[in-house]
């Protein structure tokens, strides 16, 4: 990954965090990693944890289509690890936030 791609992704995650905070989400953790994969943002709203995958695009194609079944399975394993590591369980959703320039689309409670 080039520095330009890294910075683009980091700025997109920052935009997603700002969006979440402006919509009454509490940010619990950013870039939670396990041996299974990574979750970009873990946030909480109304006692529900949201495990959020941020997808960004410069406009070539819709970012939402970049979430594959393989990536989704890694997210599920990482969520299980998060709960095991932290010793609790909670209601949760898996969300995608798509960032395209200054446009943000929040797709809640996805499944594949």
C-alpha positions as CSV (number, residue, x, y, z in Angstrom):
1,X,0.0,0.0,0.0
2,X,1.4,3.4,-1.0
3,X,1.6,6.3,1.4
4,X,-1.1,8.1,-0.7
5,X,-3.5,5.1,-0.3
6,X,-2.8,4.9,3.4
7,X,-3.5,8.6,4.0
8,X,-6.6,8.4,1.8
9,X,-7.9,5.5,4.0
10,X,-6.9,7.2,7.2
11,X,-8.7,10.5,6.2
12,X,-11.8,8.5,5.2
13,X,-11.9,6.8,8.6
14,X,-11.6,10.2,10.3
15,X,-14.6,11.4,8.2
16,X,-16.5,8.3,9.4
17,X,-15.6,9.0,13.0
18,X,-16.8,12.6,12.7
19,X,-20.0,11.4,11.1
20,X,-20.6,8.9,13.9
21,X,-19.9,11.4,16.7
22,X,-22.3,13.9,15.0
23,X,-25.0,11.2,15.1
24,X,-24.6,10.4,18.8
25,X,-22.3,7.4,18.6
26,X,-19.7,6.8,21.2
27,X,-16.4,5.7,19.7
28,X,-15.1,2.7,21.6
29,X,-12.1,1.7,19.5
30,X,-10.5,2.3,16.2
31,X,-8.5,-0.2,14.2
32,X,-9.1,-3.2,16.5
33,X,-6.9,-6.0,15.3
34,X,-6.8,-9.7,15.9
35,X,-5.1,-12.6,14.1
36,X,-8.3,-12.9,12.1
37,X,-8.5,-9.4,10.8
38,X,-9.3,-5.8,11.6
39,X,-12.4,-3.8,12.4
40,X,-12.0,-0.2,11.5
41,X,-14.3,1.3,14.1
42,X,-16.2,0.0,17.1
43,X,-18.9,2.4,18.3
44,X,-21.8,2.3,20.6
45,X,-25.3,3.8,20.4
46,X,-28.4,3.0,22.4
47,X,-26.6,0.0,24.1
48,X,-25.8,-1.6,20.8
49,X,-22.2,-2.1,19.6
50,X,-21.6,-1.3,16.0
51,X,-18.7,-3.0,14.3
52,X,-18.0,-0.7,11.3
53,X,-16.1,-1.3,8.1
54,X,-15.1,1.9,6.3
55,X,-14.9,1.7,2.6
56,X,-13.7,4.7,0.6
57,X,-13.6,5.5,-3.1
58,X,-12.5,8.3,-5.2
59,X,-15.5,7.8,-7.4
60,X,-14.4,5.0,-9.7
61,X,-17.0,2.5,-8.4
62,X,-19.3,2.2,-5.4
63,X,-17.3,1.5,-2.2
64,X,-20.0,-0.9,-0.8
65,X,-19.1,-3.4,-3.4
66,X,-15.6,-3.8,-1.9
67,X,-16.9,-5.8,1.0
68,X,-16.4,-9.5,0.1
69,X,-17.7,-12.6,1.7
70,X,-14.1,-13.4,2.8
71,X,-13.7,-10.0,4.5
72,X,-17.2,-10.4,6.1
73,X,-16.2,-13.8,7.6
74,X,-13.0,-12.2,9.0
75,X,-15.0,-9.5,10.6
76,X,-17.3,-12.1,12.3
77,X,-14.2,-13.9,13.6
78,X,-12.7,-10.6,14.9
79,X,-16.0,-9.7,16.6
80,X,-16.0,-13.1,18.4
81,X,-12.4,-12.4,19.4
82,X,-13.3,-8.9,20.7
83,X,-16.1,-10.3,22.9
84,X,-13.8,-13.1,24.2
85,X,-10.9,-10.8,24.9
86,X,-13.1,-8.3,26.7
87,X,-15.2,-10.9,28.6
88,X,-18.6,-9.7,27.8
89,X,-21.3,-9.9,25.2
90,X,-23.7,-7.3,23.8
91,X,-26.2,-6.8,21.1
92,X,-24.3,-5.8,18.0
93,X,-24.6,-4.8,14.3
94,X,-22.2,-4.9,11.5
95,X,-22.3,-1.6,9.5
96,X,-20.5,-0.2,6.5
97,X,-19.8,3.5,6.1
98,X,-19.0,4.4,2.5
99,X,-17.0,7.6,2.0
100,X,-16.9,9.2,-1.4
101,X,-15.2,12.6,-1.2
102,X,-17.6,14.5,1.1
103,X,-20.5,12.1,0.8
104,X,-21.1,9.5,3.5
105,X,-23.5,6.6,3.3
106,X,-24.1,4.6,6.5
107,X,-25.5,1.1,5.8
108,X,-26.6,-0.5,9.1
109,X,-26.9,-4.1,10.2
110,X,-25.6,-5.8,7.0
111,X,-25.3,-9.5,6.5
112,X,-23.8,-11.6,3.6
